[in-house]
Amino acid sequence: MAESKHYKIIIIGSGAAGLTAALYTARANLNPLVIEGTQPGGQLTITTEVENFPGFPKGILGPELMTNMHKQVEKFGAEFLYGTVIRADLHKNPIELDVEDKIFTTNALIIATGATARLLGLESEAKLIGHGISACATCDGFFFKDKEIIVIGGGDSAMEEANFLTRFSKKVTVVHRRNELRASAIMQERAFNNPKIEFLWNKIVTDFIGKPESGLEGVQLKDTVTNEESTLACEGAFLAIGHTPNTQIFGDQIETDDNGYIITQGKSTKTSIQGVFAAGDVQDSIYRQAITAAGSGCMAAIDAQHYLEAQEFAEEKKGS
């Protein structure tokens, strides 16, 4: 029989949302277990300079910020487990998680598994993420002041990012694999009317040119109609082809929207399952910022604490 251990509260995910939830629950003497996943620290560990997280006037490196948060949480006695949840039974009482053949049960669960930006899957892309390639204009746009950059994509997110990036860049070129956009009419109109935005139609990026030390220098392009290849010089590339919330392990046990993001109730972090809460990018398809993830992690911790207190009170009343 697999080893089994019980916790009052378990947090899945160790990004800004998960670590903030762990900080608050640890300080409430709930002794949480944080299941870190295969990328402890989440998306910020592949981000270079972070200048929009309050409290750091000179900015801070993403990995350093997450290391500091991790140390702060450890200080209050949270337990960490490096591993991945391979099975979750959210309807069991207590909730049951299988982490690589070890069974953990919990009275309350905070899901902070985040969302993964869809990438092109190129080897050069992996090397240059954080060195000229980004999936977040709001996070990194400032670093491309007066530079020529590209945005890859054709939906609303791509148009929104392209328009936002013109505040900083000299020129934004939208690279799209088709000859028309998928974006809504109003977003298309804004992009077409922006004099700093140009469009390259029927093009896909087949390679990124540059080195981590010197940054992105350009992209290799292929025409989807003629197969003709070309290069385009640029110092920044923003991927805007969507995000995938990391909810696959939960299957259809929990209520999600059409894109797989966990639906939370009202202004809370409560999900469709009693005792299960969601925080960060796994339930946020709009803001996707470290600070909003941290804020919702705090909310989830407080919601979970109140839930556990109510459960304990009910048990005491039942036993009296």
Stockholm file with secondary structure:
# STOCKHOLM 1.0

chainA/1-320         MAESKHYKIIIIGSGAAGLTAALYTARANLNPLVIEGTQPGGQLTITTEVENFPGFPKGILGPELMTNMHKQVEKFGAEFLYGTVIRADLHKNPIELDVEDKIFTTNALIIATGATARLLGLESEAKLIGHGISACATCDGFFFKDKEIIVIGGGDSAMEEANFLTRFSKKVTVVHRRNELRASAIMQERAFNNPKIEFLWNKIVTDFIGKPESGLEGVQLKDTVTNEESTLACEGAFLAIGHTPNTQIFGDQIETDDNGYIITQGKSTKTSIQGVFAAGDVQDSIYRQAITAAGSGCMAAIDAQHYLEAQEFAEEKKGS
#=GR chainA/1-320 SS CCCEEEEEEEEECCSHHHHHHHHHHHHTTCCCEEECCSSTTGGGGGCCEECSSTTCTTCEEHHHHHHHHHHHHHHTTCEEECCCEEEEETTSSSEEEEETTEEEEEEEEEECCCEEECCCCCHHHHHHBTTTEESCHHHHGGGGTTCEEEEECCSHHHHHHHHHHTTTCSEEEEECSSSSCCSCHHHHHHHHTCTTEEEECSEEEEEEEEETTTEEEEEEEEETTTCCEEEEECSEEEECSCEEESCGGGTTSSCBCTTSCBCCCTTSCBCSSTTEEECGGGSCSSCCCHHHHHHHHHHHHHHHHHHHHHHHHHHHHHHC
#=GC SS_cons         CCCEEEEEEEEECCSHHHHHHHHHHHHTTCCCEEECCSSTTGGGGGCCEECSSTTCTTCEEHHHHHHHHHHHHHHTTCEEECCCEEEEETTSSSEEEEETTEEEEEEEEEECCCEEECCCCCHHHHHHBTTTEESCHHHHGGGGTTCEEEEECCSHHHHHHHHHHTTTCSEEEEECSSSSCCSCHHHHHHHHTCTTEEEECSEEEEEEEEETTTEEEEEEEEETTTCCEEEEECSEEEECSCEEESCGGGTTSSCBCTTSCBCCCTTSCBCSSTTEEECGGGSCSSCCCHHHHHHHHHHHHHHHHHHHHHHHHHHHHHHC
//
